[in-house]
Amino acid sequence: MKRVCVIGAGIAGLSSARYLKEEGIDFVVFEATKYIGGTWRYDPRVGTDENGLPLHTSMYKHLHTNLPKPTMELRGFPLPDGIPSFPSWKIYYDYLKDYAKHFDIEKYIQFRHNVTLVRREHNVWKVTHEHVITGEVFEENYDYVIVGNGHFSTPNMPNIRGEKLFKGTIIHSHDYRVPDVYKDRRVLVVGAGPSGMDIGLDVAECSKSLLHSHHSKVNFRTPFPPHYVRKPDVKEFNETGVIFVDGTYEEIDDVIYCTGFQYDYPFLDKTCGLDIDPHSVVPLYKYMVNIRQPSMVILGLVVRACLVVALDAQARYATALIKGNFTLPSEAEMMDEWQRRADAIRSKGLRMSHIHTLAEKEDEYYAELSEQSGIERVPPVMFKIRAMDIEAKLENLYTYRHYVYKVIDDNTFVRTLEKEQINDTLVI
């Protein structure tokens, strides 16, 4: 019988466990902490946990999802009625715990087991894991490995000149928890991705000033408060402030780098056949199958997509692959398809990190997964909801969470304003 190792008990690991269990496949999930939920579990601590391991979660106290309910639901397990359209981390974390309980997943999880090495030897996967309390080390053989430990825990630090001279505080968004510590202070936020915009507005509620340094070309139409000031990229620090590339200088007290995360899989050794750098993991077929060793699948390496929906679809695809419901193309054919994508990215002068971007191709991706593997297709309405949500964010970052999105069928949804807002309905 095939044996499967699943690494991580966040959304990717829980979804994989559910589908592997449903198909009667022999598997185990290794989770380094004593919790499920991965990055969705809020922990007020930063740095390391009680066992000396780096804290995985990047959750902050006031976080709400940045995608609406329908796109945050795992297949066949709806979020509860009566919750906000964009639920808080606490509501969503409770949902994940309910999911694990409903599908009776926890008994398959070995908690406090940290995977330290995955290597390919004699046509099997040798997985080494360590009990984080006793220090006992184990090694077992598996036929398949599903890597689902996520990639939102290793900060991508920009390393700007003069940082060490600066007398104030510098943190990465990974360690941001509450805005209160920035009350009446002059704060610089660097980066304009989802966390940069969200944390910037969170801190601006109590800071004396909020300088936002970024080079995004996105046309945000949000009416920002008077003490929020857009600035260009930082050139260098001195002891009390920063010089920007336009030559202006501002004194500041604190810096929050919202500069994203690095891909970090230190337990995968060279026998896995992957080329891993901080910004890309290659070569992967269908954004997840390790082309050189296709009995390894890495989940969640898609950008600009409904990540929860994508993870669920990928977990179903991986399960169908392991069960033998379909056969992958040859290594040469998979590599050829991947190479065409890579060449297209390079021809546009883009960085290799774009190899993980779905964006406008998201719905096409779901169709491809279904056509090849036979899994139920993610309905096109999910991509349509995400597209409209993007427009709502551009319109106003303070109000986009006021909208409620209700799925009518696989292609249609209705958007309304929440009840306490003025009545406004849009049918798509």
N, C-alpha and C positions, 0 to 999 in steps of 0.2 A: 504494500500500500504506500502511496505517495505521502511524504511528510513535508509539511510546510512550516517555515519559521516566519512569523510576523514580528517586525520590530517597531515597537511603540503602540500605546493604547490611547492615542488621540482619535480624531475623526477617521483618519485613514485606517488605523489598526482596528477600530471598532467595526467599521464598515466591512473590512476584509473578514474579520472574525464571524460576523453575521452570515455572510454569504458562503464562506467555507463550511460553516456548521450546517447550513441548510442543504449543502450538497454532500454532506457526510464525509468530508475530506479531513484527514488527520492533521491537526495543526496545533501550534502553541504561540501565544503572544508574550513577548518579553517587554516589560515596562520597568524603567529604572527607578521610578518613584513608587509611592504607595497609592497613587491616585490614577483614575482614568481622566481623559479629557484634554491632555496635552496643554497647549497654550491657552485653552479656554478657562483654565482654573486660575483664579486670582490669588496671588500670594503677596502680602505686603512686604515681604523680605526681598532683598536684592543680593546678588553675589552667589553664595552657595546655600544649599539646603542643610538639613540636620545631619545628612550623611556625607557632607563635604563635596557633593556633586554640584556643578553649576546649575542654577535655577533655570529651567527651560522656559517658563512662561514669560511672556511679554505683556501680560494683561494689566490694564490700569483701571483704577476704581470707577471712573465715570464712563468707561467704554460701553457703547451700544454697537450692535452690528452696523456695518456700513452698506449692507444689502438687505432688502426687505424679506419678510417671512417666507414667501414661496420659494425663494432661491436659497434659503438657509435650511430647508427641510431635507432630511434623509428619506429616501424612497420608502413609501408605505408607512411612514411614521410622522404624521403631521405635528407641527408645533401646537401647543394648547390654544384654544379659543380664548379671547379676552385679554391677550397680552399685546403690548405695543407692536406696531408694524415693524419697528427696528428694535428688537428686544435687547435688554441689558446683558452683559456677560453672565450675570448671576442666573437669569432666566434661561439663557442658552446652555449654561453649564449644567443646570438641573435637567434640562431636556436631554443632554448627552448621558447623564446618569440614568435617567428613565429609559433611554434607548438600550443601554447595556443591561438593565434589569429586565426589560420586556423581552429581549432576545436571549436572555440567560447566557451572557457572554463572559462574565467575570471569572467563572470557574476555569476558563481556558487561559487566563492571564497569570503569568508568573510575575507578581509585583516585586519591586526592589531587586530586579535582575537586570543589570546593565550590560548590554552587548558591547564587548570590547574588540572583537575581531571576527570578520567574515572572510573566509578565503575558499578558493576553489581548489580541490585536490582529489585526484582519482575519481573524477566525474561526479563528485558530491560537494555540497556546501558544508564546510566545517565551521560551526558557529560557536564562538567562545563567549561565555557570559559569566559575570561575577555577581554574587550576592553582596549588595552594597553595605550590609551590616556585618555579616560574618567574614566577608572577604573570601569565601569559598569560591573556587573557580570550576566551571563546568565546560565541557566541550561535547557537542552532539553533531550528528550528521543529518542533513536535510536535502530533499530533492529540489525544493523551491524556496526562495527567499523573497518576501515582500517587505520592502523598506518603507516604513510609514512614520518615521520619527520627526517629519516636518523640517522646515528650514527658516523658522522665524525666531531663532534663539542665539545665533552667533552674529553679533553686531558688525556692520560694515562701517568702520571708523574712517573719516576722511583724512586724518593726519595733516592738519593745516599748520603752516609755519608759525612758530612762536607760541604754540599751545602751552608748552611747559613754563613760559614766562607768566601766563595769565594767572592772576591771584584768585579769581572766582571759581565757581564750580562748573565742571563739564561732565555731562552724562550722555548716554545713548538712550533712545526711546525704549529700548529693552528694559532699562532700569527706571523708567518713569512710572510713578504710581498715583500720586495725588498732586493737585495744583496748589494746595495750601502753603507749601513750603516756599512758593514764589510770590506770596502776598507782598505788595508794594515794592517789588524788585524789578530791575531792568533785565528783561530776559531776551535772549537771542535763540530763535528756533531755526535750524538749518535743514532744508529739504521740504519739498512740496508734494510728496506722495500722500496716500491716504492718512498715514499716521502723522505726517507733518502738518497737514491741514487740521486734523481733528485735535491733536495735542496743542497746536497753536491757539485754537479757539478756546480750548479748555483752560489753558494757562492765562489767556487774556482776560478771563473772568475776574482774576484777582491780582494780576501783575500791575506794576506802575506803568510799564511800557512793554510792548511786544514787537521786537524787530524780527521780521521773517525774511531770511536770506534764501533765495532760490533762483534758478534760471528756467523754470518751467515756462513753456510757451502757451500753456492752457489759459484761456480767457475766463478767469473766475469773475463772476459778476456779483459776488456777495458784497453787501454793504458792511464792510469791516468797521469796527469801532475806531474812534479818533486816535487812540493810543496804539493801534496796530499799524505798523509801518513796513511796507515792502522794501527790501534791500536786495542788491545784487549779490553775487558770490563773495565770500570772505577771502581776502588776500593774505592777511596775517593777523596774528594776535600781538598785543603787548600786555603789560601787567594789568591794565585796567579796562581794556576794551579791544575793539577790532577795527582794522582798516579794510574797507571793501575795495573791490576791483575798480570801482569808479573813483577811488581816491578819497571818499568820505570816511569820516571816523566817528565812532559812537562808543561811549562808555557803557559798559554792561556789568551785571553782577553774575549772571548765570547763562549757561549754554546747554541746549538740548539738541543733540544730533538726531534728526529723524532721517537718516541716510540709508535705511534699509538693512538687509541682512545678507550674510554670505552663505553659500551652499557649503555645508560642512558635514562630511561623513567619515570621521577619522577611523572608524572601525572597518571600512571597506579597503582591503589591501589590493595590490596591483594585479593579483590573479583574477580579480573581478572584471578586469578589462575595461574599466571606465576611465575617462580623462576628466578629472574633477578639479576645477579651480573655483575661486570664491564667487564667480558670477555665472558659471555654466557647468552642467553635468552632461557629458556626451560620450558616445553617440547613443541616442535613445530612439526606438521605433515607437510611433504613436505617442510621443512625449513621455513614455514610461518603460518600455521593454528594453533591457540591456542587450543591445544588438550582438555583442561579442559573447555574451553568456545569457541567452534568452530565458533561462529558468530563474532569473532575477528581475523583479519588477520594482521600480521606484515610483511611489505615488505622490501626487501633489506638485509636480514640477511644471505647473502651468501658471502663467501670469495673465492678468486681465481676463478673468473668467469668473463664473459663479463657482468658487472653489469647492464648496460643500457638494454641489451637484456634480462637479467634475470628479471629486474624490469618490463619490458613490458609484459613478459610472465606471471609473477606473478599477475599483474594487470588484465590480461585477465582471468586467472584462478579464481581469487577472484570474478570477475564480473559474470562468469559462475556459480559459487557457489551460489552467492546471487540471481541470476535469477532463480535458481532451475534446471539448465541444467543437473546436476548430484548430487548424494548424497554421502556424506562422509561415510567412514566406521564407525563402532561404536567407542566410546571412547576407549574401551579396545583394539580393533584392531589397532587403530592409536597409542596408547601408546606402544603396543607390537612392532610395526615397529620402533618407535623412540627408544625404549629400546635396540633393537638389534644394532642400530647404536651407541648408547652410550656405550654399552658393548664392541663393537669392538674397539672403541677409547681407552677405559680404558685398554683393554687387550694388547694394543700396548704401554702402558705407556705414552700416550699423555694426554695433558691437555684438559679439557672440552671445551675450546675455539674451538677445532677442530670440534665440532659438527656442526659448520657453514661452514665448508670447502667443496667445490665441487671438484675443481681441475680436475683430470682425469675423474670424474663422471659427469661432467657438461652436456655433450650431452645426457647421459642416463637420467639425471634429466629432461631435456626438453621433452624427449620422454615420460616419466612417466606422466608429467603434461598434455600432449596432449591426451594420451591414456585414462586417467581418466576423464578429463573434456570435451574433444571434441574440445578444442581450436586448432587453427592452430599451427603446430609444428615449433619450432625454427629450421631452417635448420642446419644439421651437419657441414656445411661449417664454421659456426661461431666459433665453438670449434676448428676446424682445423686452422683457421686464428690465433686464440689466441695462439695455440701451436707453430706455426711458429714464431710469434712475440716474444714469450718467448726466443726462440733460438737466435733471432736477438739481444735481450737485453743482453744475456749472451756474445754474440760475441763482441758487442761494444755499450755502452750506449750513445756514442756521435753520432752514425750513424743509430741506429735502426729506427729513425723517417724519414729517407730518403726513406724508402720503401713505395710503393703504393700497396695496395691490392684491386684487382678487382674481385668481385664475378661473376663467369660464370654461375653456376647453384647451386642447393641446396647442392651439394657435392664438387664442384670444384671452385678454385680461381686461379688467376694469380698474382704473385708478381713481380713488376718491381721496378727499382730505379727511383726516380723522375727525370724529364727531364734534370735538370742541372747536374745530376750525370752521370757517365758513364753507357752505356747501359748494362743492366743485367736483364734477364727475367727467372723466374722460374714458371712452371705450376704444380699445385698440384691437 
